[in-house]
Amino acid sequence: MSDNPNWRIITPVKKQINFAILLSTLSAICTVALLVAIAYLIQALLQQHIQQIYTIFSIIVLLTIIAYVLRLNAFNQSHFAAFRLEAILRKDMSVHLATLPLGYITTTGSGAISKIMQDDVKSLHAFVADATPLFARAYVFPVLTFLALLWFDWRMALLSVAILIVGMLIMSLVMKNHDEMNKVYNQARENVNGAVIEFVQAMPVVRTFDGGQKSFRRYENALYAYKVILSDWYKQSGLTARISMLILNPLPTFVILLIVGIYLWQHGQLSFEVLVATLLLGTGMVESLMPYMSLYHLIEKSKISATRILELLAVAPLPQTEHSKTPEQHSIVFEHVNFRYPERQILALKDINFTVPEYSFTALVGASGAGKSTVAKLIPRFWDVDSGTIKIGGINIKDIATTDLMAQVAFVFQDNFLFSDTIANNIRLGVPHATEEQIRDAARLAQADEFIRNLNDEYDTQVGERGANLSGGQRQRITIARAILQNRPILILDEATAFADAENEALLMQALKNLMHGKTVIMIAHRLATIQHADQILFFDQGELIEQGTHQQLLQKQGRYVELWQAFQQAQHWHIALKPVSSVAHGESSHG
């Protein structure tokens, strides 16, 4: 049972669950005693022992009340434990996530982590709240009823057990390939969910370019695959499942016991009150399994969720130093750095060596996938390097506590993120005690104050989910204002102007100029015009640093950077030539 993820996951509420199981066990004992008492009541009625009738009837009423109260409290305890476990797991995962490498979080994705913290935790409710009390009923009740049946008549006891064993054996045939089929079933089910989410989230793109044809077909294919798996599973196990469910049902058991019992009674081998008792106890034995069997699929589903939660909690946190050092200056040095992304074979960075002097401006250029963003994300320890060292101010970043390291570095990414809150609160993120004047000063330097003042609620304007109420350029300038307010000594810019139009780019460049003042800056850029005046340019290709120098020095080398610069220059002068309508009418073609 310790290997079962469901039982491992309930450790924080194990005592309360055990108490619920104990209460359920006591309820089962009372129920069995109640059935026995009913048999003796029938005997008293037949013999017309009035005093005995009243006594047994009082016992039956008392046992009924006790069994009901115990069972009710068992489910109360299990449900309270389930809700408490949800809160504990979500809190534990939140705390644990704060210790994990940021690289793990970015590669896993917010959607996957959100699903674990919300849906997977929620799916455990059926197991913790409903199934755990039923374990007592499913295991204890059959044993007690068997012992009671032995007390009344060993033949009827063995017959009841034989019926139960036959049903379980047939059920085992149904469950023969269950684990494999259940895995395929759950995968198909998640494919359907994923296709639905993708279709809904991509609705603007779908309506513009696809019309729903390809994207909706992906959902239809997933749904069809799900239907095929269900049909195959039903064909494989449908007949045996129906037979087993027929046998493991109170009515067939009652009929078999009734036929045999009447035969023994007619031949004087069984008293009437014993016949009644065995009918009650025998059917109760089978009936005790039915609630658990009805919850079986929910329990199996909760195993998958429990496994995912345990896997997340088992992810190793980012190693922390016991004695944190604080850099006194803010140069950055890469020494023989090699790095491979988790679960990948190829090195993303190969023997990288360079120095970024304090207060200098360094640009990283190269094709997509060359390693530029990887370099930038290794500085704040999104991941740890496989070998080599990264130093800030001469101190290995592994010797700097994560909170202290993050206090040294500010980021502005192309994929900026705003919380569903006011503009002011989004700017003061990380500096909670910033005054209104400080927020406005940061916004002015970020070229954002003017458009903010034109909004109805100015700095109290709600930006919407992920900043949906603002344009891309406006969101970017608020992100820059946030970085200006934080005023951290090292600044990393990752394609900060990638999606800006001409007007916004000019504002963003001025905002970035204000942000970069007096800082050690590393900028990743495809628009080479923005980095011509960098103190040094590092050219990456397939994870290797192949050229470095100033813009002029790299042009003089006539190396790979020159090819990139020439391609950039050609792109700047690219246009579509238009011919007059009359020329087109005469069949002339045009190329730009």
C-alpha positions as CSV (number, residue, x, y, z in Angstrom):
1,M,0.0,0.0,0.0
2,S,3.0,2.3,0.6
3,D,3.8,2.1,-3.1
4,N,0.3,3.4,-4.0
5,P,0.5,7.1,-4.7
6,N,-3.0,7.7,-3.3
7,W,-1.9,6.5,0.2
8,R,1.4,8.3,0.0
9,I,-0.2,11.6,-0.9
10,I,-2.5,11.6,2.2
11,T,0.4,11.5,4.7
12,P,-0.4,15.1,5.9
13,V,-3.9,14.0,6.9
14,K,-3.2,10.4,7.7
15,K,-4.3,10.5,11.3
16,Q,-7.7,12.0,10.4
17,I,-8.2,9.5,7.6
18,N,-7.3,6.6,10.0
19,F,-9.9,8.0,12.4
20,A,-12.5,8.1,9.6
21,I,-11.7,4.5,8.7
22,L,-12.0,3.5,12.4
23,L,-15.4,5.2,12.6
24,S,-16.5,3.4,9.4
25,T,-15.2,0.1,10.8
26,L,-17.3,0.6,14.0
27,S,-20.3,1.5,11.9
28,A,-19.8,-1.8,9.9
29,I,-19.7,-3.7,13.2
30,C,-22.9,-2.1,14.3
31,T,-24.5,-2.9,10.9
32,V,-23.6,-6.6,11.1
33,A,-24.9,-6.7,14.7
34,L,-28.1,-5.1,13.5
35,L,-28.6,-7.8,10.8
36,V,-28.0,-10.5,13.5
37,A,-30.5,-8.7,15.8
38,I,-33.1,-8.7,13.0
39,A,-32.8,-12.4,12.6
40,Y,-33.4,-12.9,16.4
41,L,-36.3,-10.4,16.2
42,I,-38.0,-12.6,13.6
43,Q,-37.4,-15.7,15.8
44,A,-39.0,-13.8,18.8
45,L,-41.9,-12.8,16.6
46,L,-42.5,-16.4,15.5
47,Q,-42.4,-17.5,19.1
48,Q,-44.4,-14.5,20.3
49,H,-42.1,-13.6,23.1
50,I,-43.4,-10.1,23.7
51,Q,-40.7,-9.0,26.2
52,Q,-37.9,-10.3,23.9
53,I,-39.5,-8.6,21.0
54,Y,-39.4,-5.2,22.7
55,T,-35.8,-5.8,23.9
56,I,-34.5,-6.8,20.5
57,F,-36.4,-4.0,18.8
58,S,-34.9,-1.5,21.2
59,I,-31.4,-2.9,20.4
60,I,-32.1,-2.6,16.6
61,V,-33.2,1.0,17.0
62,L,-30.1,1.8,19.1
63,L,-27.7,0.0,16.6
64,T,-29.4,1.8,13.7
65,I,-28.8,5.2,15.3
66,I,-25.2,4.3,16.4
67,A,-24.3,2.9,12.9
68,Y,-25.8,6.0,11.2
69,V,-24.0,8.5,13.5
70,L,-20.7,6.6,13.2
71,R,-20.9,6.4,9.4
72,L,-21.9,10.1,9.1
73,N,-19.0,11.2,11.3
74,A,-16.7,8.9,9.3
75,F,-17.6,10.7,6.1
76,N,-17.4,14.1,7.8
77,Q,-13.9,13.4,9.0
78,S,-12.8,12.1,5.5
79,H,-14.4,15.2,3.8
80,F,-12.8,17.6,6.2
81,A,-9.5,15.8,5.7
82,A,-9.9,16.0,1.9
83,F,-10.5,19.8,2.0
84,R,-7.6,20.2,4.4
85,L,-5.3,18.1,2.2
86,E,-6.2,20.3,-0.8
87,A,-5.1,23.4,1.1
88,I,-1.9,21.7,2.4
89,L,-0.9,20.3,-1.0
90,R,-1.4,23.7,-2.8
91,K,0.5,25.5,-0.1
92,D,3.4,22.9,-0.2
93,M,3.6,23.1,-4.0
94,S,3.6,26.8,-3.9
95,V,6.4,26.9,-1.4
96,H,8.3,24.2,-3.3
97,L,7.9,26.0,-6.6
98,A,9.6,29.0,-5.1
99,T,12.7,26.9,-4.5
100,L,12.9,25.3,-8.0
101,P,15.0,26.6,-10.8
102,L,13.1,29.2,-12.9
103,G,14.2,27.2,-15.9
104,Y,12.1,24.2,-14.8
105,I,9.0,26.4,-14.4
106,T,9.4,28.1,-17.8
107,T,10.0,24.8,-19.6
108,T,7.2,23.0,-17.8
109,G,4.8,25.8,-18.6
110,S,2.3,27.6,-16.5
111,G,-0.6,25.6,-18.0
112,A,0.9,22.3,-16.9
113,I,1.8,23.5,-13.4
114,S,-1.6,25.1,-13.0
115,K,-3.3,21.9,-14.0
116,I,-1.4,20.0,-11.3
117,M,-2.1,22.6,-8.6
118,Q,-5.8,22.9,-9.5
119,D,-7.2,20.0,-11.3
120,D,-5.0,17.2,-10.0
121,V,-5.4,18.3,-6.4
122,K,-9.2,18.5,-6.9
123,S,-9.4,15.0,-8.4
124,L,-7.9,13.6,-5.2
125,H,-11.1,14.6,-3.4
126,A,-13.1,11.5,-4.5
127,F,-10.4,9.2,-3.1
128,V,-9.8,11.0,0.2
129,A,-13.4,12.0,1.0
130,D,-15.5,9.1,-0.3
131,A,-13.3,6.1,-0.9
132,T,-11.3,5.9,2.4
133,P,-14.3,5.3,4.6
134,L,-15.6,2.7,2.1
135,F,-12.3,0.7,2.5
136,A,-13.5,-0.3,5.9
137,R,-16.9,-1.3,4.6
138,A,-15.3,-3.2,1.7
139,Y,-12.8,-5.1,3.8
140,V,-14.2,-5.3,7.3
141,F,-17.9,-5.9,6.5
142,P,-17.3,-9.2,4.4
143,V,-15.1,-10.6,7.2
144,L,-17.6,-9.8,9.9
145,T,-20.5,-11.2,7.9
146,F,-18.6,-14.4,7.2
147,L,-17.9,-14.9,10.9
148,A,-21.6,-14.2,11.7
149,L,-22.6,-16.7,9.0
150,L,-20.3,-19.3,10.4
151,W,-22.0,-18.7,13.8
152,F,-25.4,-19.5,12.2
153,D,-24.6,-22.1,9.6
154,W,-21.2,-23.0,8.1
155,R,-22.8,-24.3,4.8
156,M,-24.5,-21.0,4.1
157,A,-21.3,-19.2,5.0
158,L,-19.3,-21.2,2.6
159,L,-21.9,-20.7,-0.1
160,S,-21.9,-16.9,0.3
161,V,-18.1,-16.8,0.1
162,A,-18.1,-19.1,-2.9
163,I,-20.5,-16.7,-4.8
164,L,-18.2,-13.8,-3.8
165,I,-15.1,-15.6,-5.0
166,V,-16.6,-16.6,-8.3
167,G,-17.6,-13.0,-8.9
168,M,-14.1,-11.7,-8.0
169,L,-12.4,-14.3,-10.2
170,I,-14.5,-13.2,-13.2
171,M,-13.8,-9.5,-12.3
172,S,-10.1,-10.3,-12.3
173,L,-10.4,-11.4,-16.0
174,V,-11.9,-8.0,-16.7
175,M,-9.0,-6.3,-14.9
176,K,-6.3,-8.4,-16.6
177,N,-5.1,-5.6,-19.0
178,H,-6.7,-2.8,-17.0
179,D,-3.6,-0.8,-16.1
180,E,-2.5,-0.6,-19.7
181,M,-6.0,0.2,-21.0
182,N,-6.5,2.7,-18.2
183,K,-3.3,4.5,-19.2
184,V,-4.3,4.6,-22.8
185,Y,-7.8,5.8,-21.8
186,N,-6.5,8.6,-19.6
187,Q,-4.0,9.7,-22.3
188,A,-6.8,9.9,-24.9
189,R,-9.0,11.8,-22.4
190,E,-6.2,14.4,-21.8
191,N,-5.7,14.7,-25.6
192,V,-9.4,15.7,-25.9
193,N,-9.0,18.2,-23.1
194,G,-5.8,19.6,-24.7
195,A,-7.5,20.0,-28.1
196,V,-10.4,21.8,-26.6
197,I,-8.2,24.2,-24.6
198,E,-6.0,24.8,-27.7
199,F,-9.0,25.5,-29.9
200,V,-10.6,28.0,-27.4
201,Q,-7.3,29.8,-26.6
202,A,-6.4,30.1,-30.3
203,M,-9.9,31.3,-31.3
204,P,-8.7,34.8,-32.7
205,V,-6.1,33.1,-34.9
206,V,-8.5,30.3,-35.8
207,R,-11.2,32.7,-37.0
208,T,-8.7,34.9,-38.9
209,F,-6.6,32.2,-40.7
210,D,-8.2,28.8,-40.3
211,G,-12.0,29.2,-40.1
212,G,-11.9,26.3,-37.6
213,Q,-11.2,23.7,-40.2
214,K,-7.8,22.3,-39.2
215,S,-8.0,23.2,-35.5
216,F,-11.5,21.8,-35.1
217,R,-10.4,18.7,-37.0
218,R,-7.7,18.2,-34.4
219,Y,-10.4,18.1,-31.7
220,E,-12.5,15.8,-33.8
221,N,-9.6,13.4,-34.3
222,A,-8.8,13.4,-30.6
223,L,-12.5,12.8,-29.8
224,Y,-12.7,10.0,-32.4
225,A,-9.5,8.3,-30.9
226,Y,-11.1,8.6,-27.5
227,K,-14.3,6.9,-28.8
228,V,-12.3,4.1,-30.4
229,I,-10.5,3.3,-27.2
230,L,-13.7,3.2,-25.2
231,S,-15.3,1.0,-27.8
232,D,-12.4,-1.4,-27.9
233,W,-12.2,-1.5,-24.1
234,Y,-16.0,-2.2,-23.9
235,K,-15.7,-5.0,-26.5
236,Q,-12.8,-6.6,-24.7
237,S,-14.3,-6.6,-21.2
238,G,-18.0,-5.9,-21.7
239,L,-19.4,-9.5,-21.4
240,T,-17.2,-10.6,-18.5
241,A,-17.8,-7.3,-16.7
242,R,-21.6,-7.7,-17.0
243,I,-21.3,-11.3,-15.7
244,S,-19.2,-10.3,-12.8
245,M,-21.4,-7.4,-11.9
246,L,-24.4,-9.7,-12.1
247,I,-22.8,-12.1,-9.6
248,L,-21.5,-9.4,-7.4
249,N,-25.0,-8.1,-6.9
250,P,-27.3,-8.6,-3.8
251,L,-30.2,-9.9,-5.8
252,P,-28.6,-13.0,-7.5
253,T,-26.8,-13.8,-4.2
254,F,-30.2,-13.5,-2.4
255,V,-31.8,-15.8,-4.9
256,I,-29.1,-18.5,-4.7
257,L,-29.1,-18.4,-0.9
258,L,-32.9,-18.5,-0.8
259,I,-33.1,-21.6,-3.0
260,V,-30.5,-23.5,-1.0
261,G,-31.8,-22.2,2.3
262,I,-35.4,-23.3,1.5
263,Y,-34.2,-26.7,0.5
264,L,-32.3,-27.1,3.8
265,W,-35.2,-25.7,5.8
266,Q,-37.7,-28.0,4.1
267,H,-35.5,-31.0,5.0
268,G,-35.3,-29.8,8.6
269,Q,-31.6,-29.0,8.4
270,L,-32.0,-25.2,8.9
271,S,-34.3,-23.2,11.2
272,F,-36.4,-20.4,9.8
273,E,-34.7,-17.7,11.8
274,V,-31.3,-19.0,10.7
275,L,-32.5,-18.9,7.1
276,V,-33.5,-15.2,7.5
277,A,-30.2,-14.4,9.1
278,T,-28.2,-16.0,6.4
279,L,-30.2,-14.2,3.7
280,L,-29.6,-10.8,5.4
281,L,-25.9,-11.4,6.1
282,G,-25.1,-13.1,2.7
283,T,-26.6,-10.3,0.7
284,G,-25.0,-7.7,3.0
285,M,-21.6,-9.2,2.3
286,V,-21.9,-8.6,-1.4
287,E,-23.6,-5.3,-1.1
288,S,-20.7,-3.9,0.9
289,L,-18.5,-4.1,-2.2
290,M,-20.7,-2.2,-4.5
291,P,-20.0,1.4,-3.4
292,Y,-16.2,0.8,-3.6
293,M,-16.6,-0.7,-7.1
294,S,-18.6,2.3,-8.3
295,L,-15.8,4.6,-7.2
296,Y,-13.1,2.4,-8.8
297,H,-12.5,4.6,-11.9
298,L,-12.4,7.8,-9.8
299,I,-9.8,6.1,-7.6
300,E,-7.7,5.1,-10.6
301,K,-7.9,8.6,-12.0
302,S,-6.8,10.0,-8.6
303,K,-3.7,7.8,-8.8
304,I,-2.6,9.6,-11.9
305,S,-3.1,12.9,-10.2
306,A,-1.4,11.8,-7.1
307,T,1.6,10.7,-9.1
308,R,1.9,14.0,-10.9
309,I,1.7,15.9,-7.6
310,L,4.4,13.7,-6.0
311,E,6.6,14.1,-9.1
312,L,6.4,17.9,-8.8
313,L,7.2,17.8,-5.1
314,A,10.1,15.5,-5.9
315,V,11.8,17.9,-8.3
316,A,15.1,18.9,-6.7
317,P,15.2,22.5,-5.6
318,L,17.9,24.9,-6.7
319,P,21.0,24.2,-4.4
320,Q,21.5,27.1,-1.9
321,T,24.7,28.2,-0.3
322,E,24.8,28.3,3.5
323,H,26.9,31.5,3.6
324,S,25.8,33.9,1.0
325,K,28.2,36.4,-0.5
326,T,27.2,39.8,-1.8
327,P,29.1,41.2,-4.9
328,E,30.6,44.6,-4.3
329,Q,30.8,45.3,-8.1
330,H,28.8,44.0,-11.0
331,S,31.0,42.7,-13.8
332,I,29.9,39.3,-15.3
333,V,32.4,36.6,-16.2
334,F,31.7,33.2,-18.0
335,E,34.6,30.7,-17.6
336,H,34.5,27.5,-19.6
337,V,30.7,27.2,-19.3
338,N,29.0,24.1,-20.7
339,F,25.3,23.6,-20.4
340,R,22.8,21.0,-21.6
341,Y,19.0,21.4,-21.1
342,P,17.4,18.7,-19.0
343,E,16.4,15.6,-21.0
344,R,18.4,16.8,-24.1
345,Q,21.5,15.2,-25.5
346,I,23.1,18.1,-27.3
347,L,25.0,20.9,-25.5
348,A,23.2,24.2,-25.6
349,L,26.4,26.1,-24.7
350,K,30.0,24.8,-25.4
351,D,33.0,26.2,-23.5
352,I,31.8,29.8,-23.3
353,N,34.3,32.4,-22.1
354,F,33.7,36.1,-22.0
355,T,33.7,39.1,-19.6
356,V,31.2,41.9,-19.3
357,P,32.8,44.8,-17.4
358,E,30.9,46.7,-14.9
359,Y,28.7,49.5,-16.3
360,S,29.3,48.3,-19.9
361,F,26.8,47.4,-22.6
362,T,27.2,44.0,-24.2
363,A,25.0,42.7,-27.0
364,L,24.4,39.1,-27.8
365,V,23.6,38.3,-31.5
366,G,23.2,35.2,-33.7
367,A,20.5,33.1,-35.3
368,S,17.6,31.7,-33.3
369,G,18.7,28.8,-31.2
370,A,22.3,29.9,-31.1
371,G,22.4,30.1,-27.3
372,K,21.8,33.9,-26.7
373,S,18.8,33.5,-24.4
374,T,20.4,30.6,-22.6
375,V,23.4,32.8,-21.7
376,A,21.1,35.4,-20.4
377,K,19.0,33.0,-18.3
378,L,22.0,31.3,-16.8
379,I,23.1,34.5,-15.1
380,P,20.1,34.6,-12.6
381,R,20.4,30.7,-12.3
382,F,17.3,29.7,-14.3
383,W,19.5,26.5,-14.4
384,D,22.9,25.6,-13.1
385,V,25.7,25.1,-15.6
386,D,27.0,21.5,-16.2
387,S,30.6,22.7,-15.9
388,G,32.5,25.9,-15.6
389,T,31.6,29.0,-13.6
390,I,29.6,32.2,-13.9
391,K,30.8,35.1,-11.6
392,I,29.3,38.4,-10.7
393,G,31.8,40.8,-9.2
394,G,34.3,37.9,-8.9
395,I,31.9,35.8,-6.9
396,N,30.5,32.5,-8.2
397,I,26.7,32.9,-8.5
398,K,26.3,29.6,-6.7
399,D,27.8,31.3,-3.6
400,I,25.1,34.0,-3.7
401,A,21.7,33.3,-2.2
402,T,18.9,33.2,-4.7
403,T,17.1,36.2,-3.2
404,D,20.3,38.2,-3.1
405,L,21.1,37.2,-6.7
406,M,17.7,38.2,-8.0
407,A,18.1,41.5,-6.2
408,Q,21.1,42.1,-8.5
409,V,19.4,41.5,-11.8
410,A,16.4,43.1,-13.6
411,F,14.8,41.7,-16.7
412,V,12.9,43.0,-19.7
413,F,11.7,40.2,-22.0
414,Q,9.8,40.4,-25.3
415,D,7.1,38.3,-23.7
416,N,6.3,40.8,-20.9
417,F,3.8,39.9,-18.1
418,L,1.4,42.1,-16.3
419,F,-0.9,41.0,-13.5
420,S,-4.6,41.7,-13.5
421,D,-4.3,44.8,-11.3
422,T,-3.8,48.5,-11.6
423,I,-1.0,50.1,-13.6
424,A,0.5,51.5,-10.4
425,N,0.6,48.1,-8.7
426,N,2.2,46.5,-11.7
427,I,4.9,49.1,-11.7
428,R,5.6,48.8,-8.0
429,L,5.9,45.0,-8.2
430,G,9.1,44.1,-6.3
431,V,9.1,47.5,-4.6
432,P,5.9,47.4,-2.5
433,H,6.6,50.5,-0.5
434,A,7.2,52.7,-3.5
435,T,5.5,56.1,-3.3
436,E,3.1,57.5,-6.0
437,E,5.8,60.0,-6.9
438,Q,8.4,57.3,-7.4
439,I,6.0,55.3,-9.6
440,R,5.3,58.4,-11.7
441,D,9.0,59.2,-12.1
442,A,9.7,55.7,-13.3
443,A,6.8,55.9,-15.7
444,R,8.1,59.2,-17.1
445,L,11.5,57.7,-17.7
446,A,9.9,54.7,-19.4
447,Q,7.9,57.1,-21.7
448,A,4.7,55.7,-20.2
449,D,3.4,58.7,-18.2
450,E,1.7,60.4,-21.1
451,F,-0.5,57.5,-22.2
452,I,-1.3,56.6,-18.6
453,R,-2.5,60.1,-17.9
454,N,-4.8,59.9,-20.9
455,L,-6.6,56.9,-19.5
456,N,-9.8,57.4,-17.5
457,D,-8.4,56.1,-14.2
458,E,-4.8,57.0,-15.0
459,Y,-2.5,55.0,-12.7
460,D,-5.5,53.2,-11.1
461,T,-6.5,51.8,-14.5
462,Q,-7.0,48.0,-14.4
463,V,-4.8,46.4,-17.1
464,G,-6.9,43.2,-17.4
465,E,-5.6,39.6,-17.5
466,R,-2.0,39.6,-18.7
467,G,-2.4,43.3,-19.6
468,A,-5.1,42.6,-22.2
469,N,-6.5,46.2,-21.9
470,L,-3.3,47.7,-23.2
471,S,-1.3,47.6,-26.4
472,G,1.9,45.6,-26.7
473,G,4.0,48.8,-26.7
474,Q,2.2,50.1,-23.6
475,R,2.7,46.9,-21.8
476,Q,6.4,46.9,-22.6
477,R,6.8,50.4,-21.3
478,I,5.1,49.5,-18.0
479,T,7.5,46.6,-17.7
480,I,10.4,49.0,-18.3
481,A,9.0,51.4,-15.7
482,R,9.0,48.4,-13.3
483,A,12.6,47.7,-14.0
484,I,13.5,51.4,-13.6
485,L,11.8,51.5,-10.2
486,Q,13.6,48.4,-9.1
487,N,17.0,50.0,-10.1
488,R,19.0,46.8,-10.0
489,P,22.7,47.0,-11.0
490,I,22.5,44.3,-13.8
491,L,20.0,44.6,-16.6
492,I,19.1,41.8,-19.1
493,L,17.1,42.8,-22.2
494,D,15.8,40.0,-24.3
495,E,14.4,41.2,-27.6
496,A,12.7,44.1,-25.7
497,T,11.7,45.9,-29.0
498,A,11.0,42.8,-31.1
499,F,7.3,43.4,-31.7
500,A,7.3,47.2,-31.6
501,D,6.0,49.4,-34.5
502,A,8.1,52.4,-35.6
503,E,6.4,54.9,-33.3
504,N,6.5,52.6,-30.2
505,E,10.1,51.6,-31.0
506,A,11.3,55.2,-30.7
507,L,9.6,55.5,-27.4
508,L,10.9,52.1,-26.2
509,M,14.5,53.0,-27.2
510,Q,14.4,56.2,-25.3
511,A,12.9,54.3,-22.3
512,L,15.6,51.6,-22.6
513,K,18.3,54.3,-22.8
514,N,17.0,55.8,-19.5
515,L,16.8,52.3,-18.0
516,M,20.3,51.3,-19.0
517,H,22.0,54.3,-17.5
518,G,24.6,53.4,-14.9
519,K,24.0,49.6,-15.2
520,T,25.8,46.5,-16.4
521,V,23.7,45.7,-19.5
522,I,23.3,42.5,-21.6
523,M,21.0,42.9,-24.5
524,I,19.8,40.2,-26.9
525,A,18.7,41.8,-30.2
526,H,17.9,40.8,-33.8
527,R,17.7,44.5,-34.9
528,L,21.4,45.2,-35.2
529,A,20.8,49.0,-35.4
530,T,20.0,49.0,-31.7
531,I,23.4,47.6,-30.7
532,Q,25.8,49.3,-33.1
533,H,27.2,51.4,-30.2
534,A,27.5,48.5,-27.7
535,D,30.8,48.2,-25.9
536,Q,31.1,44.7,-27.2
537,I,29.1,42.3,-29.3
538,L,29.2,38.6,-28.8
539,F,28.2,36.5,-31.8
540,F,26.9,33.0,-31.0
541,D,26.3,30.1,-33.4
542,Q,25.0,26.6,-32.4
543,G,26.0,27.1,-28.8
544,E,29.5,28.5,-29.4
545,L,30.9,32.0,-29.0
546,I,32.6,32.4,-32.4
547,E,33.2,36.2,-32.6
548,Q,33.4,39.1,-30.2
549,G,34.4,42.8,-30.4
550,T,32.9,46.2,-31.2
551,H,30.7,46.7,-34.2
552,Q,33.6,48.2,-36.2
553,Q,36.0,45.5,-35.1
554,L,33.7,42.8,-36.2
555,L,33.0,44.4,-39.6
556,Q,36.8,44.6,-40.1
557,K,37.2,40.9,-39.4
558,Q,34.9,40.0,-42.4
559,G,33.5,37.1,-40.4
560,R,30.1,35.8,-39.7
561,Y,28.9,39.0,-38.1
562,V,29.4,40.8,-41.5
563,E,27.1,38.3,-43.1
564,L,24.5,39.0,-40.4
565,W,25.0,42.8,-40.8
566,Q,24.6,42.7,-44.6
567,A,21.4,40.6,-44.3
568,F,20.1,43.2,-41.8
569,Q,21.0,46.0,-44.2
570,Q,19.2,44.3,-47.1
571,A,16.1,43.7,-45.0
572,Q,16.0,47.4,-44.1
573,H,15.8,48.4,-47.8
574,W,13.4,45.6,-48.8
575,H,10.1,46.8,-50.3
576,I,7.4,45.7,-52.7
577,A,7.4,47.6,-55.9
578,L,4.0,48.5,-57.3
579,K,3.3,49.0,-61.0
580,P,0.5,51.1,-62.4
581,V,-2.8,49.3,-62.9
582,S,-2.4,49.7,-66.7
583,S,0.9,47.8,-66.6
584,V,-0.6,45.0,-64.7
585,A,-3.5,44.9,-67.1
586,H,-1.0,44.2,-70.0
587,G,0.4,41.3,-68.2
588,E,3.6,42.9,-66.7
589,S,5.0,41.5,-63.5
590,S,6.7,43.2,-60.7
591,H,9.3,41.9,-58.1
592,G,10.5,43.7,-55.0
